[in-house]
Amino acid sequence: MAWVRASSRSYGSFYGYYGAVYPVVYSPDYLREDTTVRVETNVYAVTPGEGQLVWTGVSDTFNPGSADKVIDALSKLIVKELQKAAII
């Protein structure tokens, strides 16, 4: 698993993110089988309002053998990155 980037890129809110990715996710060729899995993780504030984006990270997994192993490794990696950024 490779960590691609972590940034404070701002979509403004969850709805800004949703509007940006909706055309990609619902395009006709979106679903296909690949050997690379890219996961974008966004953390939003839970304070009142629209939920400001606090942190975002992207990871790539190449030739994943098991979804369970990828999820376990990615979860640990995200926690480590959030601790490094003093978010948790």
C-alpha atoms as one frame of an Amber mdcrd trajectory, in Angstrom:
protein
   0.000   0.000   0.000   1.358   3.428  -0.882   0.288   6.694   0.711  -0.112
   9.172  -2.132  -0.787  12.437  -0.374  -2.400  14.174   2.526  -3.496  17.741
   2.160  -5.932  20.308   3.364  -7.465  20.706  -0.100 -10.756  22.415   0.423
 -14.015  21.412  -1.155 -15.557  23.744   1.395 -17.947  21.138   2.738 -19.222
  17.625   2.136 -21.602  19.020  -0.470 -18.718  20.663  -2.313 -16.945  17.290
  -2.412 -20.121  15.493  -3.521 -20.631  17.957  -6.375 -17.024  17.509  -7.525
 -17.030  13.701  -7.627 -20.641  12.994  -8.657 -19.962  13.337 -12.426 -17.013
  10.916 -12.177 -18.731   8.282 -10.053 -21.860   8.188 -12.182 -20.224   8.244
 -15.626 -20.885   5.175 -17.834 -17.302   3.761 -17.690 -16.858   4.289 -13.952
 -17.221   0.628 -12.959 -14.433  -1.553 -14.286 -11.947  -4.062 -12.951  -8.438
  -2.769 -12.216  -5.469  -3.976 -10.241  -4.954  -0.635  -8.503  -7.276   0.524
  -5.738  -7.226   4.224  -4.812  -9.037   5.344  -1.667  -9.631   8.970  -0.766
 -10.389   9.547   2.905 -11.964  12.798   4.064 -12.433  13.840   7.685 -15.055
  16.486   8.378 -15.674  18.487  11.547 -18.775  17.410  13.438 -19.504  20.869
  14.770 -22.775  22.554  13.757 -22.948  23.790  10.213 -22.123  22.096   6.951
 -19.184  20.092   8.284 -15.882  21.696   7.293 -13.224  19.490   5.718 -10.442
  18.972   8.273  -8.148  16.468   6.520  -7.971  14.466   3.318  -5.661  11.684
   2.217  -5.320   9.384  -0.794  -3.866   5.882  -0.803  -3.089   3.453  -3.626
  -3.068  -0.309  -3.226  -1.529  -2.387  -5.995  -2.670  -5.937  -6.752  -4.717
  -6.353  -3.590  -5.096  -9.985  -2.613  -7.791  -9.562   0.024 -10.237  -6.769
   0.763 -10.017  -7.541   4.493  -6.226  -7.114   4.500  -6.445  -3.855   2.532
  -9.087  -2.434   4.891  -7.075  -3.426   7.963  -3.833  -1.929   6.622  -5.538
   1.229   5.377  -7.342   1.782   8.694  -4.065   1.566  10.595  -2.354   3.897
   8.109  -5.128   6.497   8.351  -5.018   6.472  12.161  -1.219   6.930  12.047
  -1.531   9.865   9.603  -4.300  11.513  11.664  -2.165  11.193  14.799   0.829
  12.669  12.953  -1.351  15.622  11.897  -2.550  16.004  15.554  -6.179  15.494
  14.546  -6.717  12.532  16.873
